[in-house]
Amino acid sequence: QVQLVESGGGLVQAGGSLRPSCAASQTMYSSFSAAWYRQAPGKERELVARLGGNEGTYYRDSVKGRFAISIDNARRALDLQMNSLKAEDTGMYYCAYRRRANGDYEYWGQGTQVTVSS
């Protein structure tokens, strides 16, 4: 079992930056897969960025060039550097992890709220 706890969300003005982090109860291996999802009010959850596994690194088009996903094994953390934030980036951000190269994500955090004011 892997426990995931997100932190680092908050309220920021458009154009600003945030760096949510997801602390894991054990080392996350990039040979498996870790990801950040988000869900805005009234909308479905969507994949923001993914690292590792058979699919490799992925960013949804709307965040390419602005967001960067990374694993810091010294801290056992999955980070999401978010720059040039826009109002449409607002939502609850969840980290996810699976201990296999493909398939559904097994482990989820409780989420951290990101609000971007325009």
C-alpha positions as CSV (number, residue, x, y, z in Angstrom):
1,Q,0.0,0.0,0.0
2,V,1.3,3.5,-0.9
3,Q,-0.1,6.6,0.9
4,L,0.0,9.8,-1.0
5,V,-0.4,13.3,0.6
6,E,-0.5,16.4,-1.5
7,S,0.4,19.9,-0.4
8,G,1.5,23.2,-1.9
9,G,-1.7,24.4,-3.5
10,G,-3.1,27.8,-2.8
11,L,-4.4,31.1,-4.2
12,V,-2.3,32.9,-6.8
13,Q,-2.8,35.6,-9.3
14,A,-2.8,34.9,-13.0
15,G,0.8,34.7,-14.3
16,G,2.1,33.5,-11.0
17,S,3.6,30.1,-10.0
18,L,2.9,27.3,-7.6
19,R,4.7,24.0,-6.9
20,P,2.3,21.4,-5.5
21,S,4.1,18.4,-4.1
22,C,2.9,14.8,-3.3
23,A,4.6,13.0,-0.5
24,A,4.7,9.2,-0.8
25,S,5.0,6.6,2.0
26,Q,7.6,4.8,-0.1
27,T,9.9,5.5,-3.1
28,M,8.1,6.1,-6.4
29,Y,10.0,4.4,-9.3
30,S,9.9,6.1,-12.7
31,S,9.8,2.6,-14.2
32,F,6.2,2.6,-13.0
33,S,4.1,5.7,-13.4
34,A,3.1,8.8,-11.5
35,A,0.8,11.5,-12.5
36,W,-1.1,14.7,-11.6
37,Y,-4.8,15.0,-12.4
38,R,-7.1,18.0,-11.8
39,Q,-10.8,18.5,-11.5
40,A,-12.5,21.8,-11.9
41,P,-16.0,22.4,-10.4
42,G,-18.6,20.9,-12.6
43,K,-16.1,19.2,-14.9
44,E,-14.6,15.7,-15.1
45,R,-11.2,14.9,-13.8
46,E,-8.5,15.3,-16.4
47,L,-4.9,14.1,-16.7
48,V,-2.5,17.1,-16.4
49,A,0.9,15.4,-16.6
50,R,2.3,11.9,-16.4
51,L,5.8,10.5,-15.8
52,G,7.3,7.1,-16.4
53,G,5.7,3.8,-17.3
54,N,5.3,2.5,-20.8
55,E,3.7,5.7,-22.0
56,G,6.6,8.0,-21.1
57,T,6.2,11.7,-20.2
58,Y,3.0,13.4,-21.1
59,Y,1.6,16.9,-20.7
60,R,-1.9,18.0,-21.8
61,D,-1.7,20.6,-24.5
62,S,-3.0,23.4,-22.4
63,V,-0.1,23.1,-19.9
64,K,2.8,22.4,-22.2
65,G,5.7,24.8,-21.7
66,R,4.3,26.0,-18.4
67,F,4.2,22.9,-16.2
68,A,6.9,20.4,-15.3
69,I,6.5,17.1,-13.5
70,S,9.3,15.5,-11.6
71,I,10.1,12.8,-9.0
72,D,12.5,13.6,-6.1
73,N,13.4,10.3,-4.6
74,A,15.4,11.9,-1.8
75,R,12.2,13.4,-0.6
76,R,10.0,10.5,-1.9
77,A,7.9,13.2,-3.6
78,L,6.2,13.9,-6.9
79,D,6.3,17.6,-7.8
80,L,4.4,19.7,-10.3
81,Q,6.1,23.1,-11.1
82,M,3.3,25.3,-12.5
83,N,4.3,28.6,-14.1
84,S,2.4,31.3,-15.9
85,L,-0.8,30.1,-14.3
86,K,-4.1,30.9,-15.8
87,A,-7.6,31.1,-14.4
88,E,-8.5,27.9,-16.3
89,D,-5.8,26.0,-14.3
90,T,-8.1,26.4,-11.2
91,G,-9.1,23.1,-9.7
92,M,-8.4,20.3,-7.2
93,Y,-5.1,18.7,-8.0
94,Y,-4.6,15.0,-7.3
95,C,-1.4,12.9,-7.5
96,A,-1.7,9.3,-8.6
97,Y,0.8,6.4,-8.7
98,R,0.7,2.8,-9.9
99,R,3.3,0.0,-9.3
100,R,3.2,-1.3,-12.8
101,A,4.2,0.1,-16.2
102,N,0.6,0.5,-17.5
103,G,-3.0,0.3,-16.5
104,D,-5.2,2.2,-14.0
105,Y,-3.6,4.2,-11.2
106,E,-3.9,2.3,-7.9
107,Y,-3.1,5.0,-5.4
108,W,-4.5,8.5,-5.1
109,G,-3.9,11.4,-2.8
110,Q,-6.7,13.5,-1.2
111,G,-6.0,16.5,-3.4
112,T,-4.8,20.1,-3.0
113,Q,-6.7,23.1,-4.2
114,V,-5.2,25.5,-6.7
115,T,-7.1,28.7,-7.3
116,V,-5.9,31.2,-9.9
117,S,-7.5,34.6,-9.8
118,S,-7.7,36.6,-13.0
